[in-house]
Amino acid sequence: MEPPAGAGLSAAWHTLSTALVPPAALGLAAPRSSAVGPLKDADLRAALDVLRCYDLHSIVEEWFIEVLQTDLQANIAPEFWNCISQYENTAEEPQCSSLLLDAFCLLKCRLDPYLNSLELLERWTKAGLLLGTGAQMLQEKVYTMFKAILFFSTTKSFQEMIQQFYSRTFRIYMRQWKKGEDGTNECESSMSETEQESDTEEGGGESPLCAGCSSKREQCWCPKAMEQFQQLNDILRRLNLLERVSADAVTTILHRMIEERMEQRCRGEYEHSFLNEFQEWIEKVIGWLSRVFLQDGPLARSSPEASSTLKRWRCHVQRFFYRIYASMRIEELFSIIRDFPESKPAVEDLKFCLERTNQRQQLLSSLKSALEMRLLHPGVNTSDIITLYISAIKALRELDPSMVILEVACEPIRKYLRTREDTVRQIVAGLTGDAEGSGDLANELSKADPVTLENGQESDDDISEPGDWVPDPVDADPGKSSSKRRSSDIISLLVSIYGSKDLFINEYRTLLADRLLHQFNYSAEREIRNVELLKLRFGEAQMHYCEVMLKDMADSRRINANIRDEEEKLPEEERPPFSLVAVILSSEFWPPLKEEKLELPEQVKEAMEAYSKKYEKLKAMRTLNWKYHLGLVSLDVELADRTLSLSVSPVHAAIILHFQTKSTWTLTELSEVLKVPVTSLKRKMTLWLQQGVLREEPPGTFTVIEEEQKDQVEKVVLIDSDEEGDSAMASQADQKEEELQLFWTYIQAMLTNLESLSLERIHSMLKMFVMTGPVVTEIDIQELQGFLQKKVRDQQLIYSGGVYRLPKNCN
């Protein structure tokens, strides 16, 4: 007699359900089964056939997922986390690692039956015995459920346990690799006593603790830790939880280790490249990652998923290294620029990293901030700012050949240098080799193939091969041409700070004039060389005035030689009482000279007049206009017990010559005779006080000291700094005031004819009619506005309705 159909269906379902899931998950008293035996396969197929007859095979997959979810939520997850919570207070790291491994072993034991059943269901699905979502989808559902229920939310202590576990094994692995580099077999499972004794810290010296596990050497548990490391990874790989559990810990460890190693080895070291060294170290780190994500052992098989994971981690580690290394070098970029070219390896490393990271904006903002904080403030000398700017040009050109970083990051330097009054003077002094540390600019000026500034800085792009064209970075200024930016050299970049080369030419004329007038020997070989080099940069037309100045020196030498020859032919009694040598200047071509009043003694004036007559004989239709206050006088001061030989300025000589006729003078008397203001004269007297020739008793009265008083306490006489190295040229402020007065004459004429004009109109008319020729310095619209506002305050102009006009009472 056959059993009823319902009983067969019930028996088939019971056979299948108890085989697929642990009986305890179904509420049955039977013990959990560890696995589905291969002998039951026929019985299970038979049970499945019965279900197929009733069209119930389509619900097996759904039922399996539901039972697994219920068991995970009700039993497996609470049991696992209870086990973890019991181990949280474990103080000893070896014990904590063992207990952590035990908890995961328990989890694997509970989930193994489900995983075995999952494999069976996948085979049935592929064979077409089950209807469902498919083998791949079923597997994804199960593994997703593991992650979602077991590790949806992890405790902080659990994360610390995992991080501690992986951090320790990383240190042990890297220590074993270091021993392998020194000749020790890296694959040895234990460390011999000899190895342990020779294992010292990198800092040198014997350490009683193992460098890997930080335990006493006799209690070293490195081999056990690596064995636990392998076991835990195998379990997590089996449960497909490896990345979910270990990814955060591994990421944190790698980041921290890279940062620590970088700080120790790279911070402040600019003269060596570290990329290759770190690349080798990263390969060893990848070796540890392969221990984590790939199966290890003789039967290990690398799955495509695991290989893909390892490849992804490799990319992550390299990207992180490039980003952190670039960030560190960006922080140090100011110091790297300062030390260039010794720091060139650091610049090349940074360039390599920037090509692989998106950190240009970080570099620009960081460098701008460092420049403003450490360089662009009143405490730094202009020459130091220029020196660092030159280093920045060299270093940033190496870093970014497009010169965009230089253009953007160094714009604050250029703006700040425009506010310094001595910027042009320092640059010109550097070009001519007169400033400290000016070798860079002087060498740049001497280049065989310089960038010409004949046509200014606005030349069109050079035509080059189309294949050589490289687009500018996205942060480049679209208003500036690419080829001009790339071809700019140091001098052209410095000149472009002001946008006009006239400032530099005028400053060089002043510097050249000052040097020529202080040499007194007509030697100009060095200046001739500098003028020739500057002609290559600025053009011959711009340097014409300088050539005339040099010609004046040569002419002066020849004229003086002719006059001296004539004097030597005269009888002894007709010769002048002293030798007079003149430097004869073409006034139209020289910068304005300093103007001071000085009345010379009659005998000196007579000698000058005699020299002028001899000059007029040589140069018909020309005469001399003497600058009495400029020059050098060599004299011997003969006193009762001593003779002083000195070289002094004309005003100093005029002072002491008056003491020949009268041994005591007051300041007021001398001021009237010499036509020199009292305040200026008092400063000049300090030289003779310091030399012990004169004494001031009472104040304001000076007397010659004929005999040196050795027993008298020596008085300290301070010489005004203005007396040392006085320039013969008018100051920049005086020259500017004179030029502005020239503009004022034109402005008055324009307003007289046109009644009222706006600021822009006045500026454009001045630019058209006044700002021409190499002598006149241009005035920008801001300077003009300030000048006009000063005239308004002085009631010489009226400003209303946006226009300027002259007052009605103005002639």
Disulfide bonds with the S-S distance in Angstrom:
none
